[in-house]
C-alpha cells in the first residue's frame, strides 16, 4: 500500500505538468492510473474538473457519482454533484445530494447557497433569504450571495433594495455579466431606461453571443426613442437566438408600430415556427400575456388565426406566476457555465428568463424574470403595446 501511495504521488506530479501544458488526455490517463493504484477523493475531484473543463457534463457526473460511492461523507463531492444536477434541472437529485452535504456539515456555505437558489427559483424568497443570512456569516463578500439576495428582493418587488444588493455584487465582481444582466433587468422594470442601457451594454461586452441581452437592450433603446439602434439590436438578437419566440414577437411589434407590416408579418411567422417547435418538443404552457399580445398582433396583421395558440392556459393560481418568458417554457439555457461550481450558482438569473420587450414607446406594468404571486388582471392593451409589464 505504501508503494501505491508513492506511485500515486508521482502520478500527481506528472499530472500537474500535463495540466499546465493543457494536455488533458494525458492528465486523464495519469488520474486513471492513480485510481487504479489507490483510490482517493482528490483524484476523483481532479478528474471530474477536467471533464468539466472539456464541457463533458455527463462524464463529470459519472465520475462524481463514483466518488460519492467511494466516499459518501465527503461534503465537497456531495455539493459538487448536487450543483451538477442543479444545472441540469434535475432538482430531486440535486436536493438529495445537497441535503446530504448539509447533514454532514451544516455550515457548508456552498450547499446552503445552492439550496437557497433552488428555493428562490421556485418563488420561496423569504425561505431563501433565511438561508442566505447563514451564508453571509461565512462569506460576507461573496458576489453570488449578494446577487441572489438582490434577485430575492426583486421577486418581492422591493426594487431599491434589489439594486442596492446587486450593485454591491457588481462592486465585488465587476466583470460578472450575469450581475450586469440582472441590474439591467431591474432598471428596465423601474423604467430607468438609461441605466438599463448602461448595464445591458456592459453585459453584452462580456457575453456578446446571447440574443436575449440584445432583445433587452432593444427594449431600453425603444423607450429612449432610439428606434434605429433598437432595430439593429433586434436584428442581432434574431440572428443569435434560434429558439426564443419572444425575440421575434417583440421585433414584430416594433416593426408594426413603424408601419412596416411586411417585416412584422415575417417576424410573426418566424415566431410561430419557434412556438410550434417548442410545442412539438414538450408539453408547454405559454404565458397568458405573451399569448394575448401575439393574438392581437396576429389579428392586426391578419395572420396566425388559430395556428399556435390553441392550448388553454392554466389558471395563474395553479402554478407560480411568471412573466412573458414563462419559466416552464425554458426558452434559453441556464446562465452560467460548467466551470462555475465554486460559485455555487452565481446568479439567480441562472434559471430565469428576460422579459419580453416590444417596439413603440410602451411601458412596463409588472416585474419580469422571477416567479411572482398572482396579480390582479391588467387592462387589455392595443396590438402596438409591449409584451412587457411594469410595477403599478
MIMI-266360 format. One record per residue: x, y, z of N, C-alpha, C, O, CB in turn; residue in one letter. Coordinates in pm, whole numbers, plus 50000, padded with zeros to 5 digits. Glycine has a CB too. Layout:
<drenses>
XYZXYZXYZXYZXYZa
...
</drenses>
This chain:
<drenses>
500834987950000500005000050000500865012550000500535022449935499065000150121x
501975012150073502875023450075503435026149937503545037649894504005021150175x
503805015249866504325016749731503275023149640503605031449554504765003149675x
502025019349658500955025049577500825039949601500625047649507499625018149606x
500945044149727500835058449756501975066249690501755077249638500855060749909x
503185060449690504315067349628504085068849478504345079449422505615059749655x
503615058249414503325059149272502225069249245502255076349145502935045549217x
501245069849335500155079349318500675093649325500275102049245499075077149423x
501585096549419502145110049428502955113349302502915124549253503045111249553x
503665103449252504425105549128503485108749013503785117248929505275093349095x
502365101749009501395104448904500855118748915500645125448815500245094448911x
500635123249039500125136749057501155147249015500795157848964499715138949203x
502445144349035503465153748992503465154948839503555165948784504845149449043x
503375143448772503315143848626502015150548580501985157848482503425129648568x
500945147848654499655153648619499705168848621499165175348532498585148748715x
500355174648723500435189148732501105195048608500695205448557501205193248859x
502145188148561502815192848440501935191748318501945200648233504085185248418x
501165180848308500285179048193499175189648191498845195048085499675165048194x
498615192448307497545202348314498095216048277497435223748206496915202648455x
499305219348325499905232148291500145233248141500085244248085501215234048366x
500425221948076500645221947931499345219847855499365218447732501645211247892x
498205219547925496885217847866496775204547791496035203647692496585229347772x
497495194347837497385181147778496375173147859496745165147945498765173847773x
495095175347830494025169547911493975154347902493695147548001492695175247870x
494235149047783494155134447767495225127447851494945117147912494305130547618x
496445133047854497485127147936497165128648085497445119648164498845133547904x
496585139948121496195141948260495155131548302495225126148412495645156048281x
494195128848213493195118648244493835104848260493455097148348492125118348135x
494805101748173495475088748182496175087248318496105076748381496495087048068x
496845097748360497555097148488496575095748605496855088548701498415109748507x
495435102548596494445101748703493825087748709493595082348818493335112348683x
493555081948593493015068348592494035058448647493675048948717492595064348451x
495325060648615496375052148671496415053448823496575043548895497745055848611x
496265065848871496275068149016495095061049083495245055349191496235083149046x
493935061649019492755054849075492935039749075492465032749165491495058648997x
493615034748973493845020348967494775015849079494615004849133494425016448831x
495745024349114496695020849219496115022949358496275014649447497955028849204x
495435034349375494905037549508493845048249495494145059749463496055042249604x
492605044549520491515054349506491605064949615491865061949732490145047249510x
491365077549573491455088649667490465099349624490215101149505492905094349673x
489895106549721488905117049690489465127449595488795131449500488435123849818x
490685131849619491285142349538491435138049393491295146249302492635146349595x
491725125349371491855120249234490535121449160490505125849045492325105649235x
489445117649224488125118949163487795133649134487265136949028487045112849253x
488105142349230487785156449213488505162349093487905169549013488145164349339x
489805159349079490585164748968490125158948835490075166148735492075161948989x
489795146248833489305140148709487965146248669487725148848551489175124948726x
487095148448767485815154748737485985168948685485275173148594484955154848860x
486935176348743487165190048698487695190448554487365199548478488145197048791x
488505180748518489005180248380487845177948283487795184248177490065169048365x
486925169048318485755166948231484925179648221484365182648115484885155248285x
484835187248330484085199748326484795210048238484135217448165483905205348468x
486115210448245486865219548159486665216048012486685224947926488355219048195x
486485203447984486225199147846484765200647807484405198247692486655184747828x
483925204547902482505206347873481705193647870480575193647821482345213247744x
482245182747920481545169847920480865167848056481435161948147482535158047889x
479655172948067478935172648194478545158548234478565155148352477695181348186x
478185150248136477745136548167478875128348228478675121348328477235129648041x
480065129248169481205121748224481585126948363481955119248451482415122648130x
481485140048381481795145848512480845140348617481275137048728481715161148507x
479565139448584478585134148680478895119548712478815115448828477145135348624x
479255111748611479585097748637480775096448731480775087948821479885090448505x
481795104948711482965104548798482595108148941483015101449035484065113948746x
481795118848957481425123049092480485113049160480495111749282480775136749088x
479675106049081478825095549139479685084249196479425079149305477845090149034x
480715080349120481625070149170482375075149294482625067649388482625066049061x
482715087949291483435093649405482565093449531483045090549640483885107949375x
481275096649515480365096649630480155082549682480015080449802479025102949592x
480125072749592480015058849636481235054749717481125047449816479845049449516x
482415059649676483645056349747483755063949879484215058449979484855059349659x
483315076649878483435084949997482105092250022481985104049990484605095249983x
481125085350078479765091050090479645102450190478605109050193478815080250129x
480665105150270480585115850369481415128050329481575137350409481035110650505x
481945128050209482745139450163481795150450116481135149050012483725135050047x
481725161250190480745171850160481075179250031480175184049962480675181750275x
482365180149996482725186749871482215179049751481695184849655484235188549861x
482365165749756481865157449647480335158049639479775159249530482325143049666x
479675157249754478215157849755477705171149702476735171549626477675155549896x
478345182049742477925195249698478125196949548477245201949478478685206049774x
479275192849499479565194049357478575186049273478075190949172480985189549327x
478295173749315477345165449242475955171749246475235171549146477305151249299x
475575177249361474285184049370474205195949277473165198249215474025188449511x
475285203549265475305215149176475215210949030474575217648949476565223349199x
475855199948996475775195048859474345191048823473855194248715476725183148838x
473685184048914472275180548890471415193248884470445193848808471755171149002x
471765203148962471015215648961471135222548826470155228048776471495224949072x
472315222248767472495228248635471695221048529471245227248432473965228248597x
471495208048547470705200348450469215201448478468405196348400471135185748452x
468835207948587467425209048621466835196648685465615195248693466645212248500x
467695187548731467225175448799467165178748948468075175349024468165162948771x
466095185348988466025191449122465945181149234466465183449343464845200549130x
465295169749208465145159849314466505154449358466805153849477464245148449268x
467325150549260468655145349293469555156349349470365153949438469295138949170x
469395168449295470195179649347469875182049493470775183649576469945192449264x
468585182249525468165184449663468655173249754469045175649868466635185649672x
468645160949703469085149449782470555150649819470915148949936468835136449706x
471415153649722472845154249748473225166649829474095166049916473615154049618x
472575177849802472855189849881472385187850025473045192350118472165202149819x
471245181050042470775178150178471725169150254471945170950373469415171750172x
472275159250183473255150450249474505158150288475065155950396473635138850156x
474935167350202476105175450234475855183850359476745185150444476465184550116x
474655189550371474325197650489474145189150613474345193850725473065205850463x
473775176550594473665167550709475015165350775475145165450898473065154050666x
476035163450691477385161250744478075174350784478925174350873478225153950642x
477715185350719478345198250750477295209350737477135215150630479565200950656x
476575212350846475505222550840476015236550805475215245250773474785223050972x
477315238750811477865252050781478455252850641479115262650608478925255750882x
478225242750558478765242650422478065253550340476935251650295478575228550355x
478745264850323478075276450263477735274250115476765279950065478965288750277x
478535266050043478225263349903476905255849891476075258949806479355255349836x
476715245849977475475238149974474285246750017473195245749961475585225850063x
474505255150117473425264050163473035273750054471845276050030473855271750290x
474035279549987473765289049879473025282349764472105288149706475065295149828x
473415270049731472745262849624471305259349663470395260449582473515250049589x
471105255049789469745251949836468875264449833467705263949795469775246049978x
469445275749875468695288249869468345292049727467265297249701469485299449932x
469255289349634468985292149494467825283849441467005288849364470215289749410x
467755271049483466635262649442465315268049495464315268449423466845248349491x
465315272149622464085277749681463705290749611462525293349587464275280249832x
464685298649579464435311249510463855308749371462955315949327465735319449499x
464365298649303463865295249171462375291749175461645294549080464665283549113x
461945285749285460545281749297459695292249370458565289549409460455268549371x
460245304249387459465315249441459415316349591458685324749644458115314249393x
460175308049664460185308749811461245318749856462285314849911460455294549874x
460985331549833462005341849854462365343550002463535345150036461525355049797x
461365343250087461645345150231462485333850286463415336250364460345346250310x
462175321450247462965309950293464395310850238465355307850309462305296750249x
464515314950112465835316250052466645326950125467835325050149465725319749903x
466015338050160466725348650232467205343750368468265347850415465825360950249x
466415335150431466845329350559468115321150542469025321850625465735320550618x
468185313550434469395305750405470575314950378471695312450423469155296350283x
470325325750304471415334750267471995341950389473165345650390470925345050164x
471185343950493471725350050616472815341450677473815346450729470585352250720x
472625328350669473645319150721474915320250638476015320350692473125304650722x
474765320850506475915321850417476655335050440477885335450434475475320850269x
475925345750468476545358850487477515358950605478475366650607475455369550508x
477255350450703478175349650817479495343050777480545346350833477535341850934x
479455333750681480655326550640481425333950531482655334950537480285312650592x
480705339050432481365345950319480645359150292479885360050195481385336850190x
480855369250374480115381850358480455389450231479685398150190480385390650476x
481585386450167481985393550046481815384749922482605385749829483435398150058x
480805376449921480565367449808479675374349703478535377849734479915354349856x
480165376349580479315382249475478065374049445476995379949431480115383949348x
478155360549433476925352949409475895354649519474695355049492477255338249393x
476365355649643475425357449754474635370349739473405370149747476175357349887x
475335381449717474635394249708473805395249580472785402149577475635405749713x
474235388349477473435388049356472115380849381471055385649341474205381249242x
472175369349447470955361749474470035369049573468815368749559471295348049528x
470635375649673469825383549766469105394649691467925397249714470705389449879x
469825401149600469215411749521468035406749439467015413549430470225417949430x
468185394949379467085389749298465935384549383464795383949336467585378849206x
466205380849508465105377649600464275390249626463045389749622465665371849735x
464935401449653464215413949673463465417949546462375423649553465175425049717x
464065415149432463395418049305462095410149294461065415449252464305414949186x
462165397249332460955389149329459895393949426458695391949404461285374849358x
460345400249536459405405749634458975419949599458265426449675460035405549774x
459405424949482459075438249431459675449449515459165460549516457575439949426x
460765446449584461485456749659462695460749576463815456149598461915451649803x
462435469449478463405472149373464605480249421465725478049375462745479249260x
464395489449513465515497449563466495488549638467715489649620465005508849656x
465975479649722466835470249793467525460749695468685457149715466025462149896x
466815456849590467405447949490468595454649422469645448549406466355443949385x
468415467249382469515474349315470685476249410471845474949368469045488049263x
470425479149536471495480949633472335468349647473565468949646470915484949770x
471675456749658472405444049672473135440449543474265435549547471435432749711x
472495442749431473135439449303474345448349277475335443849219472125440849188x
474265460849318475425469549298476585465549389477755467149352475045484249325x
476265460349506477345455149590477975442849524479195441249526476815451549731x
477145434349466477675422749394478525427149276479565421249249476545413649346x
478075437549207478835442749093480155448849137481155447949065478005453149019x
480165455149255481415460649308482415449549338483625451049316481135468949437x
481895438149389482775426949425483195418949302484265412849302482065417849524x
482375418949196482695411449074482285419848953481255417048892481975397549073x
483075430048918482675439348812482615433148673482025439148583483615450848809x
483215421348654483235415148521482255403548508482295396348409484635410448488x
481395401648606480405390948601479195395848520478445404448566479965386448746x
479035390348401477975395348312476585392148364475625399148331478155389648173x
476445381548445475115378148497474615388948593473425392148594475155364548568x
475525394348674475135405148766474745417548686473765424248720476295408448864x
475495420548582475155431948495473805429648427473015438948413476255434148389x
473555417348387472265413548327471125416648424470125422748387472255398548289x
471295412248548470245414448648470035429148678468905433648695470585407048775x
471125436748684470995451248707470215457748592469365466248615472395457748721x
470515453748470469755458948357468295455248364467425463248331470335454048227x
468035443048409466655438148420465865446348523464725450248497466645423248460x
466465448848638465755456248743465535470748701464445476148721466545455648875x
466545477148643466385490948598465335491948487464605501748478467725496548549x
465265481748403464245481648298462855480748359461925487348312464475469848202x
462715472748464461435471648533461025484748598459835488048603461505460648639x
462005492348647461725505148712461625516648613461515528248654462785508148814x
461665513548484461575523448377462745533148377462635544348328460275531148390x
463855528848432465085536948428465905532048309466865524548324465905535948564x
465495536548191465985530648068467445534148038468155526047980465115534947954x
467885546048076469285549648054470215540648136471235536048086469525564448088x
469845538348263470655529448347470585515048296471595507948297470175530048492x
469405510848251469275497348195470175495848072470825485548055467805494448158x
470195506047987471055505647869472535504347909473285496847848470855518347783x
472925511548013474315511248059474715497048102475755491948059474515521048175x
473915490848186474285477748239474145466748134474945457448131473425474348361x
473135467748049472965457547945474085458347841474545448147791471605459047877x
474515470447809475645472047717476905465847775477665459247705475885486947685x
477115468047905478285462047971478195446847970479195440047948478405467248116x
476995441547994476835426947991477125421347853477725410647841475415423048034x
476715428447749476955423847612478445423647581478915415047506476225432847512x
479195433047637480645433047616481295420247666482285415547609481285445047685x
480745414547773481295402247829480625389747773481205378947778481175402347979x
479415391047721478665379647669478025383747535476815385847529477565374847772x
478825384947430478315390547304477495380847220476985384747115479455395547222x
477365368447261476665358447180475305354747236474745344447197477505346247167x
474755362547327473475359347390472385368347334472375380447358473575360747544x
471455362447260470435370247192469505377647285469085388747253469635361347105x
469175371847402468225378347493468755391847544467985401047570467925369247611x
470075392947558470645405647601470385416547499470075427847535472145404247626x
470505413147372470235422947266468745426547264468385437947234470675417547129x
467895416947294466465419947299466155429947410465415439447389465655406947319x
466735427747529466515437047639467095450847606466505461047639467145431647768x
468255450847541468855463547500467945470847403467825483047409470235461247437x
467315463447314466395469547218465195475647289464715486247248465925459247115x
464725469247394463605474847472464005488247533463255497947527463165464947583x
465205488647592465685501147652465835511847545465445523347568467015498847724x
466385508447430466585518147322465255523247268465115535047235467415511947209x
464285514247259462965518447211462355528847304461795538847258462035506247199x
462465526547434461925536147529462765548747541462285558847593461795529747664x
463995548347492464815560347483464635567347348465335576947317466285556747504x
463675562247269463315567947140464455567447039464585576146953462855582247157x
465275557347051466335554846953465925542746871466475531846888467745552647023x
464955544846783464355533746709465355526946616465315514646601463175538646630x
466235534546554467165528746459468085518646526468255507546477467985539746392x
468685522546638469555513246709468775501946773469295490846789470365520646815x
467525504446810466675493746863466455482946757466485471046787465315499346910x
466245487246633466055477646525467325469646501467265457646474465635484846397x
468475476246511469735469046495469915458746605470385447546580470915478746494x
469545462446727469665453146839468735441246820469115429846846469365460146972x
467505443746775466585432746749467095423646638466985411446647465205438146713x
467655429646534468185421646424469305412446473469395400846432468695430746311x
470175417646559471245409446615470685398546706471175387246705472245418246693x
469645401846783469025391946870468415380646789468545368946826467945398546957x
467755384046678467165373846591468245365146529468055353046513466315380446481x
469375371146493470465363546432471075353546531471415342346494471545372946380x
471205357746657471875349346756470955339046819471395327946849472465357946864x
469695342446839468775333646912467905325946813467205331846731467885341847009x
467975312746822467245304246729466075296846792465435288646726468175294346668x
465785299646920464735291846985463725300247063462645295347095465355281847078x
464045312747095463145320947177462175328747090462595338147023463955330547266x
460885325047088459925331947002459655346247044459165354246964458625324546999x
459965349747170459705363347216460555373647143460135385047125459955364347364x
461745369647101462595378947025461885383146898461825395046866463955372546993x
461355373546826460655376646701459355384046725458985392946648460365363946623x
458645380546833457395387446864457645402146895456945410846844456695380646982x
458645404846976458935418747011459405426646891459035438246874459975419247121x
460225420346808460695427046686459515429846594459445440446532461745418446613x
458575420446585457395422546501456555434246550456035441946470456535409846497x
456425435546683455655446746739456325459946704455635469546670455515445346892x
457645460546713458355472946679458165476346532457875487846498459855471646710x
458315466446444458145468946301456715473246269456495482046186458505456546219x
455745467146336454355470946312454095485346356453375492846289453405461346387x
454675489046469454485502746517455135512946425454755524646425455045504246659x
456125508446346456775517246249456115516746112456585522946017458245513646236x
455025509446102454285508745977454825498645877454385498545762454255521945914x
455765490245917456345480345826455645466945847456165458045915457875478945849x
454485465645787453675453745809454295441245747454155430245799452285455745754x
454985443145634455625431645570456695425445659456715413245679456245435745438x
457575433845713458615428845803458025423145931458505413045982459595439845838x
456975429645983456325424746104455695411046080455745402246166455255434746153x
455105409345961454475396445930455545385445920455305374145963453675397445797x
456695388645864457765378745853458275374545990458495362646015458925384245769x
458445384146080458895380846215457825373046291458145364046369459255393646292x
456575376346268455495369046334455475354446290455255345546372454145375646304x
455715352146162455725338446112456925330646167456815318646195455745338445959x
458065337446183459215330946245458915327246390459315316646438460435340046238x
458205336146458457815333246596456935320746601457105312246689457075345346658x
455985319546506455105308046505455875295046483455545284746541454035309646398x
456895295646397457705283646373458385279146501458415267246532458755286346262x
458935288646576459625285246700458645279846803458965270346875460355297546757x
457455285746810456455280946905456035266746871455885258446960455235290246906x
455845264046743455465250446703456545240346737456235229246779455165250046553x
457805244146719458905235246756458915232546906459145221246949460245241146712x
458655243046985458625241247130457455232547172457585224447264458535254847199x
456315234047106455165225947139455375211347101454915202247171453925231347071x
456075209046990456355195346949457345188547041457285176447063456875195046806x
458275196547095459315190747179458835186447316459345176647370460415200547195x
457875193447373457395190147507456055196747530455575204547448458405194547616x
455455193447644454185199447681454435212647753455015212947861453355189747771x
454005223547691454325236747743453065244747772452045243047706455205244347645x
453155253347871452105263047900452685276747871453605281247940451595261848048x
452155283547770452685296547733452095307247823450955306247870452385299647587x
452895317447847452465328047935451235335147878451205338147758453605338047958x
450225337747961448995343947909449235357347841448585360447742448015345748021x
450165365147894450415378347835451025377047696450675384447604451345386547925x
451935367647682452535365247551451465360947451451445365647337453645354547560x
450575352047494449505347247407448605358847366448225359947250448685336247477x
448265367547461447365378747433447965388347331447295392347235447045386247562x
449235391947352449895401247260450015394947122449785401647021451275405447313x
450385382047116450535375346987449195374546914449145376246792451115361347007x
448125371946987446805371246924446395384746866445885385546755445755366447025x
446635395446943446265408846895447095412846774446565418246677446445419147007x
448385410046780449245413546667448885405146545448895410246433450715411646704x
448585392246566448195383746455446915388646390446775388246267448025369446502x
445965393246472444725398546415444995411246336444415413346230443705401346526x
445875419746387446195432246318446905429446185446715436746087447065441146406x
447725418846184448445415446061447675405845973448095402745861449795409446095x
446515401146023445685391445952446435378445927446355372545819445195397445819x
447155374046028447855361146022447685354146155447195360146251449375363045987x
448065341746162448125334546289446785331246349446685329846471448885342346386x
445745329846268444425326946323444325312146362444205303446275443315330646221x
444385309446492444205295846541445335286346506445125274246502442945290446490x
446535291646481447635282946441448385277046559448635265046566448585290446352x
448745285746653449605280946761449025283246899449505277346996450935287546753x
448025291446911447535294847045446245287347075445255293347117447325310047059x
446275274247052445055266447072444985259747207443925255247248444945256146965x
446115258947277446135252147406445675261547516446235272447529447535246747437x
444665257947596444225266847703445305268947807446075259847838442965261447770x
445355281047859446355284447959445815281348097444655284248127446755299247949x
446635275448181446205272048317445905284448396446435295248369447275263748387x
445045282848496444765293848586446035298048660446795289448703443655289948686x
446265311148675447515315548738447725309848878448865308348922447545330448746x
446625306548949446775301549085447265287149087447665282049192445455302749159x
447225280548972447605266448970449105264448961449595253348976446935259448856x
449845275248935451295274148929451875287648963451155297648971451775269348790x
453205288048983453865300649012453685309848893453815305748778455345298649045x
453395322548923453155332448818454475336648756455445339348827452405344648874x
454505337248624455695342148556455295352748456454115354848430456445330748488x
456285359348400456025369648301456125363648164456085351448147456995381348317x
456265372248065456155367947927457135357147889456905349947792456335379547837x
458205355747961459125344747936458955334748047459805333548136460595349647926x
457865327448043457505318148149458595308148177459255303248085456235311048115x
458775305048306459805295548347459565281948283460515274748252459845294248499x
458305278348262458005265048210458455263348067458665252048022456545262248222x
458605274347991458935273147850460385270447827460745264747724458525285347778x
461255274547920462705271947908463225276247772463835268247701463015257147932x
462975288947735463385293547605464895294847594465425293547483462735306647574x
465615297247702467045298747695467715289047789467095283647881467455312947728x
468985286747765469735277847851470055284947982470135297247986471025273147782x
470245277248089470585283748215471865291848202472815287748136470745273348325x
471865303448266473035311848260474125305948348473855300448454472715326148304x
475325307248303476445301848380477165291148301476795288248187475955296248513x
478175285448358478965275548288479265263948380479075264548501480265281748235x
479745253248317480065241348395481225243648491481375236348589480375229948304x
482045253748462483195256248548482855264448670483715266748755484275263148470x
481605269048681481265278348789480835271248916480045276748993480165287548743x
481335259348940480905251849057481295258849186480535258949282481485237949054x
482485264749187482955270949310482105282649353482135286449470484355275549293x
481335288349259480495299749294479115295549340478325303749386480375309149176x
478815282749328477545277349378476345285049327475625291449403477535277349529x
476155284349197475065291349128475275306449137474725313049225473675287449189x
476065311649049476505325549063475415335449027475645347549040477705328048977x
474265331148984473245341048952471855335548968471575324248928473435346148811x
470985343749027469585339749031469005340048892468005333448863468775348849124x
469625347748807469205347648668469585334848598469175332648484469785359348596x
470325326848661470735314448603469565305948559469695298748460471565306948699x
468455306448626467285298748584466145307748541465005303248526466825289848696x
466455320448520465405329748487465475333948342466495331948277465475341848576x
464405339648292464345344148155464155359248151463595365048244463215337048080x
464615365748044464435380048033463005383648001462265375147952465355385647927x
462585395948027461215399847998461015401747851461985403247777460865412548071x
459785401747805459515403747665459385418647640458505425147696458255396247621x
460215423947558460135438047523459315439447398458805429547345461525444247505x
459185451647349458455453747226458805467147171459435475447238456965452447247x
458405469347049458655482146986457705492647037456875490047125458545480946837x
457835504646981456975515647024457485521947150458645520047188455565510947044x
456635529347216457035536447338456275531147458455975538547551456795551447324x
455965518147455455185512247564456005511347690457225512547688454675498547525x
455325509247801455955508747932455835494947993455145486247939455335519248025x
456485492948105456385480548181455225481648280454965492448332457715477448256x
454515470548305453425471048403453545461148516452815462448614452145468748335x
454415451448509454695442948625456065436848608456515434848495453605431848641x
456745433748715458145429948705458345416748634457585407248654458755429248841x
459385415948550459665403548480460555394348561460815396748678460305406448347x
460995383948497462045374748543461555364348642461245353148602463155382548605x
461485367648771461245357348871459765354548889458935363148859461865361349004x
459415342648938458005339448965457445348849070458085351549171457845324949010x
456245353749046455605362949138454295357249187453805347249135455385376549071x
453745363749287452435359549337451365363649235451595372849156452145365849476x
450195357049236449125360949145448775375649161448675380749273447885352349167x
448585382349048448305396649049446935399348989446395390848918449385404248972x
446375410949017445085414448956445235415648806446315419148758444545427549015x
444165412848729444255413348583444625427248535444215437348594442935408848520x
445385427648428445815440148368444885443548253444445434648180447285439348319x
444595456148238443705460348131444285456747996445505457047979443445475448138x
443435453247901443895449047769444635460447701444245472047715442715444547683x
445695457247628446495467047558446265465847409445885455047362447985465447592x
446475476447332446345475647187447445467147128448415463947197446365489647126x
447335463446999448345454746939449735460646944450715453246947447975451846798x
449845474046944451155480246944451805479647082452985482647096451055494446898x
451035475947181451555476347318452625465947338452695455947267450435474347419x
453455468647437454575459547464454085447147534453075447147604455645466347548x
454845436347513454615424247589455185425247727455015416347810455195412247519x
455895436647755456475438747887455445444347983454345448147944457675448147878x
455825444648108454955450048211455785457748310456995456148316454175438848280x
455145466348390455865474148489455145474148621453995469848631456065488348440x
455825478948722455225479648856454125489848855454265500648797456285483048963x
453005486448922451915496148934452125505349050451295514149075450595489048948x
</drenses>
